[in-house]
Amino acid sequence: MSDRSFLSDISIRNLGIIEQSELEFGSGLNVLTGETGAGKTMILTALALVLGGKSDSALVRHGSDRLVTSATFSVTKDLAPVIDEVGAELDDESLIISRTVNADGKSKAMCGGVSVPAGTLSTIGESLIEIHGQSANAQIVKPAKQRELLDRFGGQELAKVLAAYQESFTQYLELKSRLAAMKLAN
């Protein structure tokens, strides 16, 4: 399994202006750019559907019965409990998630070969990838967001150290408060 989860590919069929498209991504940062009307929003819509976003029959390509979008994610070991909980199975250390939306509005979500509620995709999706739009960069100047990003970049090992530190710091504050109370009592 990889050190970090990432989207390795996405397949889109009958979504908006897209009849059929497949895209492959690499690990790390991936950027979608292009002219107005090139389909960037449709790709992000497909990804949102796969990650548990709200379905809408209006997204189905005119003249089609249904849209189908699927994505393959290379996943980390720390995601195994979440994947096991829904009964999903990995395919070569990859998790395949798909979403079908019929023209009548009915939707079906699959995660690792198992039918799941769309909300489950949303829960799993939070651990898989991050999507940043044009105005998302405003958060990056905030020190709290910078610390969060650095902590996440450190991976699972740093997360354990951070949790231990936070617990120790909380104990320190409690002891400091008790000591101050004892000094006042004397």
Backbone hydrogen bonds, N-H to C=O, Kabsch-Sander energy under -0.5 kcal/mol:
donor,donor_aa,acceptor,acceptor_aa,energy
2,S,75,V,-0.9
6,F,74,S,-2.1
8,S,6,F,-0.6
8,S,72,T,-3.0
9,D,72,T,-1.4
10,I,23,L,-2.2
11,S,70,S,-3.3
12,I,21,S,-3.2
13,R,68,V,-2.3
14,N,19,E,-1.6
15,L,18,I,-1.6
16,G,14,N,-0.6
16,G,59,L,-3.1
18,I,15,L,-2.6
19,E,17,I,-0.6
21,S,12,I,-2.4
23,L,10,I,-2.6
25,F,8,S,-2.8
33,T,31,V,-0.6
38,A,35,E,-1.8
43,I,39,G,-2.0
44,L,40,K,-2.2
45,T,41,T,-2.3
46,A,42,M,-2.4
47,L,43,I,-2.2
48,A,44,L,-2.5
49,L,45,T,-2.3
50,V,46,A,-2.1
51,L,47,L,-1.8
52,G,49,L,-1.7
53,G,48,A,-3.3
59,L,56,D,-2.1
60,V,57,S,-1.4
61,R,14,N,-2.3
64,S,61,R,-2.3
67,L,101,V,-2.6
68,V,13,R,-2.2
69,T,99,R,-2.4
70,S,11,S,-2.3
71,A,97,I,-2.9
72,T,9,D,-2.5
73,F,95,L,-2.6
74,S,6,F,-2.6
75,V,73,F,-0.6
75,V,93,E,-1.6
79,L,76,T,-1.4
80,A,77,K,-1.8
83,I,79,L,-2.3
84,D,80,A,-3.0
85,E,81,P,-2.1
86,V,82,V,-1.1
87,G,84,D,-1.2
88,A,83,I,-1.7
89,E,112,G,-1.6
91,D,94,S,-3.2
92,D,90,L,-0.6
94,S,91,D,-0.6
95,L,73,F,-2.9
96,I,94,S,-0.5
97,I,71,A,-2.7
97,I,95,L,-0.6
98,S,110,M,-2.4
99,R,69,T,-2.7
100,T,108,K,-2.7
101,V,67,L,-2.2
102,N,106,K,-3.4
103,A,65,D,-3.1
105,G,102,N,-2.2
108,K,100,T,-2.6
109,A,116,V,-0.5
110,M,98,S,-2.7
111,C,114,V,-2.8
112,G,96,I,-3.0
114,V,111,C,-1.3
116,V,109,A,-2.1
120,T,117,P,-1.2
121,L,117,P,-1.1
122,S,118,A,-1.7
123,T,119,G,-2.0
124,I,120,T,-2.4
125,G,121,L,-3.1
126,E,122,S,-1.5
127,S,123,T,-0.5
127,S,124,I,-1.5
128,L,124,I,-0.7
128,L,125,G,-0.9
129,I,125,G,-1.5
136,A,133,G,-1.1
137,N,134,Q,-0.5
138,A,135,S,-1.3
139,Q,136,A,-1.3
140,I,137,N,-1.0
141,V,138,A,-0.8
142,K,139,Q,-1.9
146,Q,142,K,-2.1
147,R,143,P,-2.5
148,E,144,A,-2.2
149,L,145,K,-2.5
150,L,146,Q,-2.4
151,D,147,R,-2.8
152,R,148,E,-2.4
153,F,149,L,-2.2
154,G,150,L,-1.3
155,G,152,R,-1.4
158,L,154,G,-0.9
159,A,155,G,-1.8
160,K,156,Q,-1.8
161,V,157,E,-1.7
162,L,158,L,-3.0
163,A,159,A,-2.3
164,A,160,K,-2.2
165,Y,161,V,-2.5
166,Q,162,L,-2.8
167,E,163,A,-2.1
168,S,164,A,-2.4
169,F,165,Y,-2.8
170,T,166,Q,-2.1
171,Q,167,E,-2.1
172,Y,168,S,-2.4
173,L,169,F,-2.4
174,E,170,T,-2.1
175,L,171,Q,-2.6
176,K,172,Y,-2.6
177,S,173,L,-2.1
178,R,174,E,-2.3
179,L,175,L,-2.6
180,A,176,K,-2.2
181,A,177,S,-2.1
182,M,178,R,-2.2
183,K,179,L,-2.2
184,L,180,A,-1.8
185,A,181,A,-1.6
186,N,182,M,-1.2
